Amino acid sequence: MLKLKEVGQCFYPNTIEEAAKLLKESGEDTRIVGGGLHLTAFPNPAIKTLIFLNNLKLNYIKEIDGKISIGATTTISELANSAEMNGYLKGNVKKLLQSIASELLRNQITMGGSVAQREPYSDIVTMLLTLRADIVIHDGEKEIKTPISDFYKSNFRATLKKSVIKEVLLEKFDSTYKFGMKRFTRNATDIPLLNFGILAQVNEDTIKNVSIVVGARPGPAERFAQAEEFLKNKTLSKELAEEFGKFVEENVDVAGDIRVGKEYRAHIAGIFAKRILNEFMEE
């Protein structure tokens, strides 16, 4: 925060309606502060106004109407350590959350901040897309709920110049659903070079309903529709896992960058695809 030398105003609204109104009135040089990690890591000297969400009580995790509601200022650590995550999708979401970055960073990264920034390497964005999460924003007058996939297809950055993220909603999937996600990093605390998530409904070993998302491609996370179609109505087996791994390696939409080449990214994606299906069979 010390590098934000032009900041002249800091607001601490008491309601989300007030926060959205301030955001609309304050202009382009204003930023919302939930956890503040992004501002600390990437300070923008043009920022003149900060709106802190500390007083809005958006730090919560609760079950409502068959969904898990996660407040925007809830950190990764708080979500990972919550009772709601213990049995959620057989504890696999909890295990993933506990593997992201370092404990220090997990104590700072918020759900709302992750959604708003949509960093290409974000494990949280890949996870939420895979889980078909809904995003709830407030424009100062009303709440608006949108599937995260539709949210990112829209001009969401323009939307967030006049609206505040309130919460993330996760469906409470029944016991027929399986979730797995892998992340490839150079070390335990590094940002991923690739992440790969699968949510699948498996009835009597038949895959009926599936979401597959690839992130850190190195572009932003996206649904992998070809792979979803490949798995639909197939019987879960070691043979299928082998075939699916090859299919993913040959068809995944990745590119190379300074950190890793295209072919290697595709190869890792294929390994992750095979490994996740094999793990599904072990549950």
FENQUISUL-V993114 format. One record per residue. N is the residue number from 0. RES is the residue in one letter. SS is DSSP state (A for helix, B for strand, O for the rest). NEAR is the number of other ideal C-beta (glycine too) atoms within 12 Angstrom. Layout:
# FENQUISUL-V993114
n-><N:N>
res-><RES:RES>
ss-><SS:SS>
near-><NEAR:NEAR>
This chain:
# FENQUISUL-V993114
n-><0:1:2:3:4:5:6:7:8:9:10:11:12:13:14:15:16:17:18:19:20:21:22:23:24:25:26:27:28:29:30:31:32:33:34:35:36:37:38:39:40:41:42:43:44:45:46:47:48:49:50:51:52:53:54:55:56:57:58:59:60:61:62:63:64:65:66:67:68:69:70:71:72:73:74:75:76:77:78:79:80:81:82:83:84:85:86:87:88:89:90:91:92:93:94:95:96:97:98:99:100:101:102:103:104:105:106:107:108:109:110:111:112:113:114:115:116:117:118:119:120:121:122:123:124:125:126:127:128:129:130:131:132:133:134:135:136:137:138:139:140:141:142:143:144:145:146:147:148:149:150:151:152:153:154:155:156:157:158:159:160:161:162:163:164:165:166:167:168:169:170:171:172:173:174:175:176:177:178:179:180:181:182:183:184:185:186:187:188:189:190:191:192:193:194:195:196:197:198:199:200:201:202:203:204:205:206:207:208:209:210:211:212:213:214:215:216:217:218:219:220:221:222:223:224:225:226:227:228:229:230:231:232:233:234:235:236:237:238:239:240:241:242:243:244:245:246:247:248:249:250:251:252:253:254:255:256:257:258:259:260:261:262:263:264:265:266:267:268:269:270:271:272:273:274:275:276:277:278:279:280:281:282>
res-><M:L:K:L:K:E:V:G:Q:C:F:Y:P:N:T:I:E:E:A:A:K:L:L:K:E:S:G:E:D:T:R:I:V:G:G:G:L:H:L:T:A:F:P:N:P:A:I:K:T:L:I:F:L:N:N:L:K:L:N:Y:I:K:E:I:D:G:K:I:S:I:G:A:T:T:T:I:S:E:L:A:N:S:A:E:M:N:G:Y:L:K:G:N:V:K:K:L:L:Q:S:I:A:S:E:L:L:R:N:Q:I:T:M:G:G:S:V:A:Q:R:E:P:Y:S:D:I:V:T:M:L:L:T:L:R:A:D:I:V:I:H:D:G:E:K:E:I:K:T:P:I:S:D:F:Y:K:S:N:F:R:A:T:L:K:K:S:V:I:K:E:V:L:L:E:K:F:D:S:T:Y:K:F:G:M:K:R:F:T:R:N:A:T:D:I:P:L:L:N:F:G:I:L:A:Q:V:N:E:D:T:I:K:N:V:S:I:V:V:G:A:R:P:G:P:A:E:R:F:A:Q:A:E:E:F:L:K:N:K:T:L:S:K:E:L:A:E:E:F:G:K:F:V:E:E:N:V:D:V:A:G:D:I:R:V:G:K:E:Y:R:A:H:I:A:G:I:F:A:K:R:I:L:N:E:F:M:E:E>
ss-><O:O:O:O:O:O:O:O:B:B:B:O:O:O:O:A:A:A:A:A:A:A:A:A:A:A:O:O:O:B:B:B:B:O:O:O:A:A:A:A:A:O:O:O:O:O:O:O:B:B:B:B:O:A:A:A:O:O:O:O:B:B:B:B:O:O:B:B:B:B:B:O:O:O:B:A:A:A:A:A:O:O:A:A:A:A:O:A:A:A:A:A:A:A:A:A:A:A:A:O:O:O:A:A:A:A:O:O:O:B:A:A:A:A:A:A:A:O:O:O:O:O:A:A:A:A:A:A:A:A:O:O:O:B:B:B:B:B:O:O:O:O:B:B:B:B:B:A:A:A:A:A:A:O:O:A:A:A:A:O:O:O:O:B:B:B:B:B:B:B:B:O:O:O:O:O:B:B:B:B:B:B:B:B:O:O:O:O:O:O:O:O:O:B:B:B:B:B:B:B:B:B:B:O:O:B:B:B:B:B:B:B:B:B:B:O:O:O:O:O:O:B:B:O:A:A:A:A:A:A:A:O:O:O:B:O:O:A:A:A:A:A:A:A:A:A:A:A:A:A:A:O:O:O:O:O:O:O:O:O:O:A:A:A:A:A:A:A:A:A:A:A:A:A:A:A:A:A:A:A:A:A:O>
near-><20:9:15:26:13:17:26:14:20:24:29:17:29:17:20:34:21:22:42:34:23:32:36:25:19:26:17:17:20:34:39:44:37:37:34:29:28:29:30:19:19:17:20:22:14:16:29:21:26:31:38:30:41:23:18:33:19:37:27:25:34:22:20:19:12:12:24:35:32:44:34:41:40:43:36:41:27:28:42:34:19:30:16:27:32:20:17:33:36:24:21:34:40:29:22:37:40:24:27:38:33:19:19:14:28:30:21:28:39:38:48:44:39:43:46:40:30:31:28:27:32:37:42:47:43:49:47:46:41:44:43:33:39:31:41:33:37:34:24:23:15:14:22:26:22:27:24:42:26:19:32:32:16:19:13:26:16:11:26:35:24:27:37:45:46:42:42:43:35:40:30:23:28:16:15:23:31:38:41:41:44:39:38:35:23:13:12:16:16:22:30:41:36:47:46:49:46:48:41:42:29:33:17:11:21:19:35:23:23:38:41:45:46:48:44:39:35:30:25:26:41:33:34:37:19:21:40:32:18:28:37:23:20:25:22:33:20:19:16:29:32:19:23:43:31:22:27:38:28:20:23:39:26:36:22:18:18:8:22:27:17:22:16:22:33:32:26:32:44:34:26:41:45:32:26:41:41:25:24:35:22:15:21>
